[in-house]
Amino acid sequence: MDPMTLVALASIVTAGLTTGFGCLGPALSEGRAVAAALGSLAQQPDAAATITRTLFVGLAMIESTAIYCFVVSMILIFANPFWNHVIAKG
């Protein structure tokens, strides 16, 4: 197997793992956050505005983690810095 194939294989596998964990973790976290918020709303309906605002801020932060993983996987596939090194060596 030549070095370009190894770099391509490592990039694709790592991008796939990054996307997989980047989708799974935030999805589970968002589910737990929404469940906790609904439980809190059921116990304290008067604090609905505060709980909702805090929930949306938390969901945005969790979603940013998923977007970060997506960006990292796109960099690994399309702008991998090891490509230039392997091409220069070959």
PDB file of N, CA, C and O in Angstrom:
ATOM      1  N   MET A   1       0.861  -1.178   0.000  1.00  0.00           N
ATOM      2  CA  MET A   1       0.000   0.000   0.000  1.00  0.00           C
ATOM      3  C   MET A   1       0.903   1.235   0.000  1.00  0.00           C
ATOM      4  O   MET A   1       1.806   1.345   0.829  1.00  0.00           O
ATOM      5  N   ASP A   2       0.661   2.151  -0.917  1.00  0.00           N
ATOM      6  CA  ASP A   2       1.513   3.338  -1.007  1.00  0.00           C
ATOM      7  C   ASP A   2       1.091   4.382   0.040  1.00  0.00           C
ATOM      8  O   ASP A   2      -0.006   4.295   0.591  1.00  0.00           O
ATOM      9  N   PRO A   3       1.960   5.367   0.314  1.00  0.00           N
ATOM     10  CA  PRO A   3       1.670   6.349   1.361  1.00  0.00           C
ATOM     11  C   PRO A   3       0.411   7.188   1.114  1.00  0.00           C
ATOM     12  O   PRO A   3      -0.284   7.569   2.056  1.00  0.00           O
ATOM     13  N   MET A   4       0.125   7.471  -0.160  1.00  0.00           N
ATOM     14  CA  MET A   4      -1.085   8.268  -0.449  1.00  0.00           C
ATOM     15  C   MET A   4      -2.345   7.504  -0.074  1.00  0.00           C
ATOM     16  O   MET A   4      -3.310   8.086   0.422  1.00  0.00           O
ATOM     17  N   THR A   5      -2.330   6.208  -0.311  1.00  0.00           N
ATOM     18  CA  THR A   5      -3.490   5.385   0.055  1.00  0.00           C
ATOM     19  C   THR A   5      -3.638   5.318   1.567  1.00  0.00           C
ATOM     20  O   THR A   5      -4.753   5.352   2.087  1.00  0.00           O
ATOM     21  N   LEU A   6      -2.524   5.224   2.267  1.00  0.00           N
ATOM     22  CA  LEU A   6      -2.590   5.191   3.734  1.00  0.00           C
ATOM     23  C   LEU A   6      -3.141   6.506   4.300  1.00  0.00           C
ATOM     24  O   LEU A   6      -3.960   6.494   5.219  1.00  0.00           O
ATOM     25  N   VAL A   7      -2.691   7.627   3.752  1.00  0.00           N
ATOM     26  CA  VAL A   7      -3.192   8.924   4.219  1.00  0.00           C
ATOM     27  C   VAL A   7      -4.678   9.067   3.902  1.00  0.00           C
ATOM     28  O   VAL A   7      -5.453   9.559   4.721  1.00  0.00           O
ATOM     29  N   ALA A   8      -5.064   8.631   2.707  1.00  0.00           N
ATOM     30  CA  ALA A   8      -6.483   8.710   2.341  1.00  0.00           C
ATOM     31  C   ALA A   8      -7.328   7.820   3.239  1.00  0.00           C
ATOM     32  O   ALA A   8      -8.400   8.225   3.689  1.00  0.00           O
ATOM     33  N   LEU A   9      -6.856   6.621   3.497  1.00  0.00           N
ATOM     34  CA  LEU A   9      -7.592   5.683   4.353  1.00  0.00           C
ATOM     35  C   LEU A   9      -7.706   6.218   5.783  1.00  0.00           C
ATOM     36  O   LEU A   9      -8.778   6.176   6.386  1.00  0.00           O
ATOM     37  N   ALA A  10      -6.589   6.722   6.317  1.00  0.00           N
ATOM     38  CA  ALA A  10      -6.631   7.271   7.680  1.00  0.00           C
ATOM     39  C   ALA A  10      -7.539   8.488   7.759  1.00  0.00           C
ATOM     40  O   ALA A  10      -8.254   8.665   8.745  1.00  0.00           O
ATOM     41  N   SER A  11      -7.519   9.331   6.726  1.00  0.00           N
ATOM     42  CA  SER A  11      -8.372  10.527   6.726  1.00  0.00           C
ATOM     43  C   SER A  11      -9.844  10.149   6.693  1.00  0.00           C
ATOM     44  O   SER A  11     -10.655  10.709   7.431  1.00  0.00           O
ATOM     45  N   ILE A  12     -10.178   9.215   5.851  1.00  0.00           N
ATOM     46  CA  ILE A  12     -11.588   8.833   5.706  1.00  0.00           C
ATOM     47  C   ILE A  12     -12.095   8.138   6.966  1.00  0.00           C
ATOM     48  O   ILE A  12     -13.200   8.423   7.429  1.00  0.00           O
ATOM     49  N   VAL A  13     -11.304   7.236   7.520  1.00  0.00           N
ATOM     50  CA  VAL A  13     -11.729   6.533   8.736  1.00  0.00           C
ATOM     51  C   VAL A  13     -11.859   7.505   9.905  1.00  0.00           C
ATOM     52  O   VAL A  13     -12.824   7.438  10.665  1.00  0.00           O
ATOM     53  N   THR A  14     -10.889   8.408  10.048  1.00  0.00           N
ATOM     54  CA  THR A  14     -10.949   9.383  11.142  1.00  0.00           C
ATOM     55  C   THR A  14     -12.120  10.346  10.964  1.00  0.00           C
ATOM     56  O   THR A  14     -12.784  10.707  11.935  1.00  0.00           O
ATOM     57  N   ALA A  15     -12.370  10.757   9.730  1.00  0.00           N
ATOM     58  CA  ALA A  15     -13.517  11.637   9.486  1.00  0.00           C
ATOM     59  C   ALA A  15     -14.828  10.927   9.811  1.00  0.00           C
ATOM     60  O   ALA A  15     -15.750  11.527  10.365  1.00  0.00           O
ATOM     61  N   GLY A  16     -14.899   9.663   9.467  1.00  0.00           N
ATOM     62  CA  GLY A  16     -16.106   8.898   9.788  1.00  0.00           C
ATOM     63  C   GLY A  16     -16.308   8.743  11.286  1.00  0.00           C
ATOM     64  O   GLY A  16     -17.422   8.901  11.786  1.00  0.00           O
ATOM     65  N   LEU A  17     -15.240   8.437  11.996  1.00  0.00           N
ATOM     66  CA  LEU A  17     -15.349   8.318  13.455  1.00  0.00           C
ATOM     67  C   LEU A  17     -15.702   9.663  14.089  1.00  0.00           C
ATOM     68  O   LEU A  17     -16.518   9.722  15.009  1.00  0.00           O
ATOM     69  N   THR A  18     -15.097  10.728  13.605  1.00  0.00           N
ATOM     70  CA  THR A  18     -15.392  12.055  14.146  1.00  0.00           C
ATOM     71  C   THR A  18     -16.851  12.425  13.923  1.00  0.00           C
ATOM     72  O   THR A  18     -17.516  12.942  14.821  1.00  0.00           O
ATOM     73  N   THR A  19     -17.336  12.157  12.731  1.00  0.00           N
ATOM     74  CA  THR A  19     -18.744  12.460  12.448  1.00  0.00           C
ATOM     75  C   THR A  19     -19.671  11.580  13.278  1.00  0.00           C
ATOM     76  O   THR A  19     -20.697  12.046  13.774  1.00  0.00           O
ATOM     77  N   GLY A  20     -19.310  10.310  13.429  1.00  0.00           N
ATOM     78  CA  GLY A  20     -20.146   9.402  14.219  1.00  0.00           C
ATOM     79  C   GLY A  20     -20.253   9.826  15.671  1.00  0.00           C
ATOM     80  O   GLY A  20     -21.349   9.917  16.224  1.00  0.00           O
ATOM     81  N   PHE A  21     -19.107  10.083  16.284  1.00  0.00           N
ATOM     82  CA  PHE A  21     -19.136  10.535  17.680  1.00  0.00           C
ATOM     83  C   PHE A  21     -19.717  11.937  17.788  1.00  0.00           C
ATOM     84  O   PHE A  21     -20.381  12.267  18.770  1.00  0.00           O
ATOM     85  N   GLY A  22     -19.466  12.762  16.772  1.00  0.00           N
ATOM     86  CA  GLY A  22     -19.988  14.128  16.794  1.00  0.00           C
ATOM     87  C   GLY A  22     -21.493  14.194  16.630  1.00  0.00           C
ATOM     88  O   GLY A  22     -22.115  15.174  17.040  1.00  0.00           O
ATOM     89  N   CYS A  23     -22.081  13.185  16.049  1.00  0.00           N
ATOM     90  CA  CYS A  23     -23.548  13.138  15.931  1.00  0.00           C
ATOM     91  C   CYS A  23     -24.168  12.434  17.132  1.00  0.00           C
ATOM     92  O   CYS A  23     -25.212  12.851  17.633  1.00  0.00           O
ATOM     93  N   LEU A  24     -23.526  11.374  17.586  1.00  0.00           N
ATOM     94  CA  LEU A  24     -24.093  10.580  18.671  1.00  0.00           C
ATOM     95  C   LEU A  24     -24.094  11.333  20.003  1.00  0.00           C
ATOM     96  O   LEU A  24     -25.106  11.359  20.703  1.00  0.00           O
ATOM     97  N   GLY A  25     -22.968  11.939  20.350  1.00  0.00           N
ATOM     98  CA  GLY A  25     -22.858  12.639  21.632  1.00  0.00           C
ATOM     99  C   GLY A  25     -23.827  13.798  21.780  1.00  0.00           C
ATOM    100  O   GLY A  25     -24.563  13.853  22.765  1.00  0.00           O
ATOM    101  N   PRO A  26     -23.849  14.728  20.829  1.00  0.00           N
ATOM    102  CA  PRO A  26     -24.802  15.825  20.949  1.00  0.00           C
ATOM    103  C   PRO A  26     -26.265  15.385  20.897  1.00  0.00           C
ATOM    104  O   PRO A  26     -27.112  15.988  21.556  1.00  0.00           O
ATOM    105  N   ALA A  27     -26.570  14.342  20.122  1.00  0.00           N
ATOM    106  CA  ALA A  27     -27.957  13.876  20.069  1.00  0.00           C
ATOM    107  C   ALA A  27     -28.401  13.349  21.435  1.00  0.00           C
ATOM    108  O   ALA A  27     -29.502  13.653  21.895  1.00  0.00           O
ATOM    109  N   LEU A  28     -27.547  12.567  22.072  1.00  0.00           N
ATOM    110  CA  LEU A  28     -27.893  12.061  23.403  1.00  0.00           C
ATOM    111  C   LEU A  28     -27.972  13.195  24.426  1.00  0.00           C
ATOM    112  O   LEU A  28     -28.849  13.210  25.290  1.00  0.00           O
ATOM    113  N   SER A  29     -27.048  14.136  24.312  1.00  0.00           N
ATOM    114  CA  SER A  29     -27.046  15.264  25.252  1.00  0.00           C
ATOM    115  C   SER A  29     -28.274  16.144  25.087  1.00  0.00           C
ATOM    116  O   SER A  29     -28.856  16.594  26.074  1.00  0.00           O
ATOM    117  N   GLU A  30     -28.668  16.389  23.843  1.00  0.00           N
ATOM    118  CA  GLU A  30     -29.865  17.202  23.618  1.00  0.00           C
ATOM    119  C   GLU A  30     -31.114  16.499  24.147  1.00  0.00           C
ATOM    120  O   GLU A  30     -32.004  17.140  24.704  1.00  0.00           O
ATOM    121  N   GLY A  31     -31.173  15.202  23.973  1.00  0.00           N
ATOM    122  CA  GLY A  31     -32.309  14.458  24.507  1.00  0.00           C
ATOM    123  C   GLY A  31     -32.385  14.549  26.024  1.00  0.00           C
ATOM    124  O   GLY A  31     -33.460  14.745  26.591  1.00  0.00           O
ATOM    125  N   ARG A  32     -31.234  14.405  26.674  1.00  0.00           N
ATOM    126  CA  ARG A  32     -31.211  14.511  28.140  1.00  0.00           C
ATOM    127  C   ARG A  32     -31.555  15.921  28.598  1.00  0.00           C
ATOM    128  O   ARG A  32     -32.248  16.094  29.601  1.00  0.00           O
ATOM    129  N   ALA A  33     -31.071  16.944  27.862  1.00  0.00           N
ATOM    130  CA  ALA A  33     -31.351  18.321  28.249  1.00  0.00           C
ATOM    131  C   ALA A  33     -32.833  18.633  28.118  1.00  0.00           C
ATOM    132  O   ALA A  33     -33.418  19.272  28.992  1.00  0.00           O
ATOM    133  N   VAL A  34     -33.433  18.188  27.037  1.00  0.00           N
ATOM    134  CA  VAL A  34     -34.858  18.450  26.840  1.00  0.00           C
ATOM    135  C   VAL A  34     -35.692  17.694  27.874  1.00  0.00           C
ATOM    136  O   VAL A  34     -36.672  18.231  28.390  1.00  0.00           O
ATOM    137  N   ALA A  35     -35.310  16.455  28.179  1.00  0.00           N
ATOM    138  CA  ALA A  35     -36.041  15.686  29.192  1.00  0.00           C
ATOM    139  C   ALA A  35     -35.946  16.353  30.563  1.00  0.00           C
ATOM    140  O   ALA A  35     -36.930  16.423  31.299  1.00  0.00           O
ATOM    141  N   ALA A  36     -34.747  16.842  30.898  1.00  0.00           N
ATOM    142  CA  ALA A  36     -34.589  17.523  32.184  1.00  0.00           C
ATOM    143  C   ALA A  36     -35.375  18.819  32.218  1.00  0.00           C
ATOM    144  O   ALA A  36     -35.959  19.168  33.244  1.00  0.00           O
ATOM    145  N   ALA A  37     -35.394  19.537  31.097  1.00  0.00           N
ATOM    146  CA  ALA A  37     -36.149  20.791  31.042  1.00  0.00           C
ATOM    147  C   ALA A  37     -37.651  20.524  31.168  1.00  0.00           C
ATOM    148  O   ALA A  37     -38.352  21.267  31.855  1.00  0.00           O
ATOM    149  N   LEU A  38     -38.147  19.487  30.521  1.00  0.00           N
ATOM    150  CA  LEU A  38     -39.567  19.164  30.627  1.00  0.00           C
ATOM    151  C   LEU A  38     -39.927  18.745  32.047  1.00  0.00           C
ATOM    152  O   LEU A  38     -40.999  19.089  32.544  1.00  0.00           O
ATOM    153  N   GLY A  39     -39.033  17.999  32.704  1.00  0.00           N
ATOM    154  CA  GLY A  39     -39.261  17.635  34.096  1.00  0.00           C
ATOM    155  C   GLY A  39     -39.292  18.857  35.004  1.00  0.00           C
ATOM    156  O   GLY A  39     -40.098  18.938  35.931  1.00  0.00           O
ATOM    157  N   SER A  40     -38.405  19.803  34.723  1.00  0.00           N
ATOM    158  CA  SER A  40     -38.374  21.029  35.518  1.00  0.00           C
ATOM    159  C   SER A  40     -39.607  21.881  35.270  1.00  0.00           C
ATOM    160  O   SER A  40     -40.144  22.488  36.196  1.00  0.00           O
ATOM    161  N   LEU A  41     -40.056  21.926  34.025  1.00  0.00           N
ATOM    162  CA  LEU A  41     -41.267  22.684  33.707  1.00  0.00           C
ATOM    163  C   LEU A  41     -42.493  22.067  34.367  1.00  0.00           C
ATOM    164  O   LEU A  41     -43.411  22.779  34.775  1.00  0.00           O
ATOM    165  N   ALA A  42     -42.506  20.744  34.470  1.00  0.00           N
ATOM    166  CA  ALA A  42     -43.644  20.086  35.125  1.00  0.00           C
ATOM    167  C   ALA A  42     -43.662  20.386  36.620  1.00  0.00           C
ATOM    168  O   ALA A  42     -44.732  20.496  37.219  1.00  0.00           O
ATOM    169  N   GLN A  43     -42.474  20.521  37.228  1.00  0.00           N
ATOM    170  CA  GLN A  43     -42.408  20.792  38.659  1.00  0.00           C
ATOM    171  C   GLN A  43     -42.591  22.278  38.983  1.00  0.00           C
ATOM    172  O   GLN A  43     -43.178  22.626  40.008  1.00  0.00           O
ATOM    173  N   GLN A  44     -42.085  23.151  38.105  1.00  0.00           N
ATOM    174  CA  GLN A  44     -42.156  24.592  38.354  1.00  0.00           C
ATOM    175  C   GLN A  44     -42.657  25.317  37.105  1.00  0.00           C
ATOM    176  O   GLN A  44     -41.852  25.882  36.364  1.00  0.00           O
ATOM    177  N   PRO A  45     -43.940  25.313  36.862  1.00  0.00           N
ATOM    178  CA  PRO A  45     -44.456  25.971  35.646  1.00  0.00           C
ATOM    179  C   PRO A  45     -44.281  27.489  35.672  1.00  0.00           C
ATOM    180  O   PRO A  45     -44.283  28.125  34.618  1.00  0.00           O
ATOM    181  N   ASP A  46     -44.132  28.076  36.852  1.00  0.00           N
ATOM    182  CA  ASP A  46     -43.935  29.532  36.923  1.00  0.00           C
ATOM    183  C   ASP A  46     -42.581  29.963  36.364  1.00  0.00           C
ATOM    184  O   ASP A  46     -42.435  31.103  35.923  1.00  0.00           O
ATOM    185  N   ALA A  47     -41.601  29.080  36.374  1.00  0.00           N
ATOM    186  CA  ALA A  47     -40.260  29.416  35.896  1.00  0.00           C
ATOM    187  C   ALA A  47     -40.059  29.000  34.443  1.00  0.00           C
ATOM    188  O   ALA A  47     -38.936  28.719  34.024  1.00  0.00           O
ATOM    189  N   ALA A  48     -41.132  28.962  33.688  1.00  0.00           N
ATOM    190  CA  ALA A  48     -41.057  28.480  32.306  1.00  0.00           C
ATOM    191  C   ALA A  48     -40.145  29.345  31.449  1.00  0.00           C
ATOM    192  O   ALA A  48     -39.377  28.818  30.645  1.00  0.00           O
ATOM    193  N   ALA A  49     -40.214  30.648  31.605  1.00  0.00           N
ATOM    194  CA  ALA A  49     -39.398  31.535  30.767  1.00  0.00           C
ATOM    195  C   ALA A  49     -37.911  31.326  31.030  1.00  0.00           C
ATOM    196  O   ALA A  49     -37.113  31.234  30.097  1.00  0.00           O
ATOM    197  N   THR A  50     -37.552  31.253  32.285  1.00  0.00           N
ATOM    198  CA  THR A  50     -36.139  31.058  32.635  1.00  0.00           C
ATOM    199  C   THR A  50     -35.632  29.694  32.190  1.00  0.00           C
ATOM    200  O   THR A  50     -34.532  29.579  31.650  1.00  0.00           O
ATOM    201  N   ILE A  51     -36.430  28.669  32.418  1.00  0.00           N
ATOM    202  CA  ILE A  51     -36.013  27.312  32.024  1.00  0.00           C
ATOM    203  C   ILE A  51     -35.888  27.214  30.508  1.00  0.00           C
ATOM    204  O   ILE A  51     -34.943  26.611  29.998  1.00  0.00           O
ATOM    205  N   THR A  52     -36.834  27.803  29.792  1.00  0.00           N
ATOM    206  CA  THR A  52     -36.789  27.742  28.334  1.00  0.00           C
ATOM    207  C   THR A  52     -35.577  28.476  27.781  1.00  0.00           C
ATOM    208  O   THR A  52     -34.901  27.977  26.882  1.00  0.00           O
ATOM    209  N   ARG A  53     -35.304  29.652  28.316  1.00  0.00           N
ATOM    210  CA  ARG A  53     -34.143  30.420  27.851  1.00  0.00           C
ATOM    211  C   ARG A  53     -32.840  29.664  28.126  1.00  0.00           C
ATOM    212  O   ARG A  53     -31.966  29.586  27.263  1.00  0.00           O
ATOM    213  N   THR A  54     -32.724  29.121  29.311  1.00  0.00           N
ATOM    214  CA  THR A  54     -31.527  28.348  29.648  1.00  0.00           C
ATOM    215  C   THR A  54     -31.412  27.100  28.779  1.00  0.00           C
ATOM    216  O   THR A  54     -30.314  26.725  28.369  1.00  0.00           O
ATOM    217  N   LEU A  55     -32.540  26.460  28.500  1.00  0.00           N
ATOM    218  CA  LEU A  55     -32.535  25.278  27.633  1.00  0.00           C
ATOM    219  C   LEU A  55     -32.030  25.616  26.241  1.00  0.00           C
ATOM    220  O   LEU A  55     -31.214  24.883  25.682  1.00  0.00           O
ATOM    221  N   PHE A  56     -32.508  26.723  25.673  1.00  0.00           N
ATOM    222  CA  PHE A  56     -32.091  27.073  24.316  1.00  0.00           C
ATOM    223  C   PHE A  56     -30.612  27.446  24.256  1.00  0.00           C
ATOM    224  O   PHE A  56     -29.938  27.130  23.275  1.00  0.00           O
ATOM    225  N   VAL A  57     -30.104  28.103  25.276  1.00  0.00           N
ATOM    226  CA  VAL A  57     -28.669  28.415  25.309  1.00  0.00           C
ATOM    227  C   VAL A  57     -27.861  27.124  25.405  1.00  0.00           C
ATOM    228  O   VAL A  57     -26.847  26.975  24.724  1.00  0.00           O
ATOM    229  N   GLY A  58     -28.300  26.201  26.239  1.00  0.00           N
ATOM    230  CA  GLY A  58     -27.615  24.918  26.366  1.00  0.00           C
ATOM    231  C   GLY A  58     -27.676  24.105  25.085  1.00  0.00           C
ATOM    232  O   GLY A  58     -26.688  23.482  24.695  1.00  0.00           O
ATOM    233  N   LEU A  59     -28.834  24.106  24.425  1.00  0.00           N
ATOM    234  CA  LEU A  59     -28.953  23.371  23.163  1.00  0.00           C
ATOM    235  C   LEU A  59     -28.047  23.965  22.090  1.00  0.00           C
ATOM    236  O   LEU A  59     -27.474  23.232  21.284  1.00  0.00           O
ATOM    237  N   ALA A  60     -27.915  25.290  22.078  1.00  0.00           N
ATOM    238  CA  ALA A  60     -27.025  25.926  21.099  1.00  0.00           C
ATOM    239  C   ALA A  60     -25.575  25.531  21.352  1.00  0.00           C
ATOM    240  O   ALA A  60     -24.818  25.285  20.413  1.00  0.00           O
ATOM    241  N   MET A  61     -25.197  25.473  22.611  1.00  0.00           N
ATOM    242  CA  MET A  61     -23.816  25.077  22.919  1.00  0.00           C
ATOM    243  C   MET A  61     -23.572  23.608  22.563  1.00  0.00           C
ATOM    244  O   MET A  61     -22.499  23.263  22.069  1.00  0.00           O
ATOM    245  N   ILE A  62     -24.546  22.754  22.807  1.00  0.00           N
ATOM    246  CA  ILE A  62     -24.404  21.342  22.443  1.00  0.00           C
ATOM    247  C   ILE A  62     -24.329  21.204  20.927  1.00  0.00           C
ATOM    248  O   ILE A  62     -23.542  20.413  20.408  1.00  0.00           O
ATOM    249  N   GLU A  63     -25.149  21.972  20.224  1.00  0.00           N
ATOM    250  CA  GLU A  63     -25.149  21.908  18.766  1.00  0.00           C
ATOM    251  C   GLU A  63     -23.828  22.409  18.192  1.00  0.00           C
ATOM    252  O   GLU A  63     -23.384  21.934  17.146  1.00  0.00           O
ATOM    253  N   SER A  64     -23.205  23.356  18.865  1.00  0.00           N
ATOM    254  CA  SER A  64     -21.916  23.849  18.369  1.00  0.00           C
ATOM    255  C   SER A  64     -20.856  22.743  18.421  1.00  0.00           C
ATOM    256  O   SER A  64     -19.940  22.728  17.598  1.00  0.00           O
ATOM    257  N   THR A  65     -20.972  21.838  19.362  1.00  0.00           N
ATOM    258  CA  THR A  65     -20.050  20.703  19.410  1.00  0.00           C
ATOM    259  C   THR A  65     -20.214  19.818  18.171  1.00  0.00           C
ATOM    260  O   THR A  65     -19.230  19.357  17.593  1.00  0.00           O
ATOM    261  N   ALA A  66     -21.449  19.590  17.778  1.00  0.00           N
ATOM    262  CA  ALA A  66     -21.693  18.783  16.579  1.00  0.00           C
ATOM    263  C   ALA A  66     -21.157  19.487  15.337  1.00  0.00           C
ATOM    264  O   ALA A  66     -20.581  18.843  14.461  1.00  0.00           O
ATOM    265  N   ILE A  67     -21.338  20.786  15.256  1.00  0.00           N
ATOM    266  CA  ILE A  67     -20.826  21.532  14.097  1.00  0.00           C
ATOM    267  C   ILE A  67     -19.305  21.501  14.086  1.00  0.00           C
ATOM    268  O   ILE A  67     -18.699  21.386  13.021  1.00  0.00           O
ATOM    269  N   TYR A  68     -18.683  21.602  15.246  1.00  0.00           N
ATOM    270  CA  TYR A  68     -17.229  21.530  15.328  1.00  0.00           C
ATOM    271  C   TYR A  68     -16.728  20.180  14.816  1.00  0.00           C
ATOM    272  O   TYR A  68     -15.755  20.134  14.064  1.00  0.00           O
ATOM    273  N   CYS A  69     -17.367  19.095  15.206  1.00  0.00           N
ATOM    274  CA  CYS A  69     -16.970  17.774  14.719  1.00  0.00           C
ATOM    275  C   CYS A  69     -17.153  17.670  13.209  1.00  0.00           C
ATOM    276  O   CYS A  69     -16.333  17.055  12.528  1.00  0.00           O
ATOM    277  N   PHE A  70     -18.218  18.263  12.680  1.00  0.00           N
ATOM    278  CA  PHE A  70     -18.439  18.252  11.238  1.00  0.00           C
ATOM    279  C   PHE A  70     -17.325  19.002  10.507  1.00  0.00           C
ATOM    280  O   PHE A  70     -16.827  18.541   9.480  1.00  0.00           O
ATOM    281  N   VAL A  71     -16.940  20.155  11.041  1.00  0.00           N
ATOM    282  CA  VAL A  71     -15.874  20.945  10.420  1.00  0.00           C
ATOM    283  C   VAL A  71     -14.553  20.186  10.459  1.00  0.00           C
ATOM    284  O   VAL A  71     -13.807  20.196   9.480  1.00  0.00           O
ATOM    285  N   VAL A  72     -14.258  19.533  11.566  1.00  0.00           N
ATOM    286  CA  VAL A  72     -13.023  18.760  11.664  1.00  0.00           C
ATOM    287  C   VAL A  72     -13.019  17.624  10.642  1.00  0.00           C
ATOM    288  O   VAL A  72     -11.994  17.366  10.010  1.00  0.00           O
ATOM    289  N   SER A  73     -14.137  16.954  10.475  1.00  0.00           N
ATOM    290  CA  SER A  73     -14.186  15.867   9.495  1.00  0.00           C
ATOM    291  C   SER A  73     -14.043  16.401   8.071  1.00  0.00           C
ATOM    292  O   SER A  73     -13.413  15.750   7.238  1.00  0.00           O
ATOM    293  N   MET A  74     -14.611  17.568   7.775  1.00  0.00           N
ATOM    294  CA  MET A  74     -14.444  18.154   6.438  1.00  0.00           C
ATOM    295  C   MET A  74     -13.001  18.573   6.189  1.00  0.00           C
ATOM    296  O   MET A  74     -12.498  18.432   5.075  1.00  0.00           O
ATOM    297  N   ILE A  75     -12.336  19.085   7.216  1.00  0.00           N
ATOM    298  CA  ILE A  75     -10.917  19.437   7.069  1.00  0.00           C
ATOM    299  C   ILE A  75     -10.094  18.185   6.821  1.00  0.00           C
ATOM    300  O   ILE A  75      -9.178  18.204   5.998  1.00  0.00           O
ATOM    301  N   LEU A  76     -10.401  17.105   7.513  1.00  0.00           N
ATOM    302  CA  LEU A  76      -9.655  15.861   7.307  1.00  0.00           C
ATOM    303  C   LEU A  76      -9.825  15.318   5.892  1.00  0.00           C
ATOM    304  O   LEU A  76      -8.898  14.730   5.336  1.00  0.00           O
ATOM    305  N   ILE A  77     -10.980  15.509   5.323  1.00  0.00           N
ATOM    306  CA  ILE A  77     -11.216  14.963   3.988  1.00  0.00           C
ATOM    307  C   ILE A  77     -10.687  15.896   2.901  1.00  0.00           C
ATOM    308  O   ILE A  77     -10.011  15.445   1.977  1.00  0.00           O
ATOM    309  N   PHE A  78     -10.986  17.196   3.002  1.00  0.00           N
ATOM    310  CA  PHE A  78     -10.707  18.098   1.881  1.00  0.00           C
ATOM    311  C   PHE A  78      -9.478  18.972   2.063  1.00  0.00           C
ATOM    312  O   PHE A  78      -8.952  19.463   1.065  1.00  0.00           O
ATOM    313  N   ALA A  79      -8.993  19.193   3.267  1.00  0.00           N
ATOM    314  CA  ALA A  79      -7.846  20.080   3.471  1.00  0.00           C
ATOM    315  C   ALA A  79      -6.847  19.450   4.428  1.00  0.00           C
ATOM    316  O   ALA A  79      -6.320  20.122   5.315  1.00  0.00           O
ATOM    317  N   ASN A  80      -6.592  18.187   4.253  1.00  0.00           N
ATOM    318  CA  ASN A  80      -5.671  17.481   5.134  1.00  0.00           C
ATOM    319  C   ASN A  80      -4.241  17.968   4.890  1.00  0.00           C
ATOM    320  O   ASN A  80      -3.770  17.912   3.754  1.00  0.00           O
ATOM    321  N   PRO A  81      -3.541  18.441   5.911  1.00  0.00           N
ATOM    322  CA  PRO A  81      -2.181  18.948   5.702  1.00  0.00           C
ATOM    323  C   PRO A  81      -1.177  17.855   5.359  1.00  0.00           C
ATOM    324  O   PRO A  81      -0.094  18.159   4.859  1.00  0.00           O
ATOM    325  N   PHE A  82      -1.503  16.610   5.611  1.00  0.00           N
ATOM    326  CA  PHE A  82      -0.575  15.523   5.285  1.00  0.00           C
ATOM    327  C   PHE A  82      -0.524  15.238   3.787  1.00  0.00           C
ATOM    328  O   PHE A  82       0.432  14.627   3.310  1.00  0.00           O
ATOM    329  N   TRP A  83      -1.541  15.674   3.035  1.00  0.00           N
ATOM    330  CA  TRP A  83      -1.533  15.456   1.586  1.00  0.00           C
ATOM    331  C   TRP A  83      -0.327  16.139   0.951  1.00  0.00           C
ATOM    332  O   TRP A  83       0.373  15.526   0.143  1.00  0.00           O
ATOM    333  N   ASN A  84      -0.074  17.397   1.303  1.00  0.00           N
ATOM    334  CA  ASN A  84       1.050  18.123   0.710  1.00  0.00           C
ATOM    335  C   ASN A  84       2.378  17.445   1.043  1.00  0.00           C
ATOM    336  O   ASN A  84       3.273  17.374   0.201  1.00  0.00           O
ATOM    337  N   HIS A  85       2.496  16.957   2.256  1.00  0.00           N
ATOM    338  CA  HIS A  85       3.726  16.273   2.664  1.00  0.00           C
ATOM    339  C   HIS A  85       3.927  15.000   1.849  1.00  0.00           C
ATOM    340  O   HIS A  85       5.031  14.747   1.367  1.00  0.00           O
ATOM    341  N   VAL A  86       2.885  14.202   1.689  1.00  0.00           N
ATOM    342  CA  VAL A  86       2.997  12.940   0.954  1.00  0.00           C
ATOM    343  C   VAL A  86       3.249  13.205  -0.528  1.00  0.00           C
ATOM    344  O   VAL A  86       4.029  12.497  -1.165  1.00  0.00           O
ATOM    345  N   ILE A  87       2.593  14.219  -1.072  1.00  0.00           N
ATOM    346  CA  ILE A  87       2.791  14.542  -2.490  1.00  0.00           C
ATOM    347  C   ILE A  87       4.210  15.059  -2.727  1.00  0.00           C
ATOM    348  O   ILE A  87       4.828  14.738  -3.742  1.00  0.00           O
ATOM    349  N   ALA A  88       4.726  15.861  -1.791  1.00  0.00           N
ATOM    350  CA  ALA A  88       6.090  16.375  -1.939  1.00  0.00           C
ATOM    351  C   ALA A  88       7.127  15.249  -1.848  1.00  0.00           C
ATOM    352  O   ALA A  88       8.153  15.286  -2.527  1.00  0.00           O
ATOM    353  N   LYS A  89       6.851  14.257  -1.010  1.00  0.00           N
ATOM    354  CA  LYS A  89       7.782  13.122  -0.882  1.00  0.00           C
ATOM    355  C   LYS A  89       7.727  12.205  -2.100  1.00  0.00           C
ATOM    356  O   LYS A  89       8.737  11.618  -2.489  1.00  0.00           O
ATOM    357  N   GLY A  90       6.537  12.087  -2.701  1.00  0.00           N
ATOM    358  CA  GLY A  90       6.359  11.131  -3.791  1.00  0.00           C
ATOM    359  C   GLY A  90       6.708  11.650  -5.110  1.00  0.00           C
ATOM    360  O   GLY A  90       6.598  10.932  -6.104  1.00  0.00           O
TER     361      GLY A  90
END
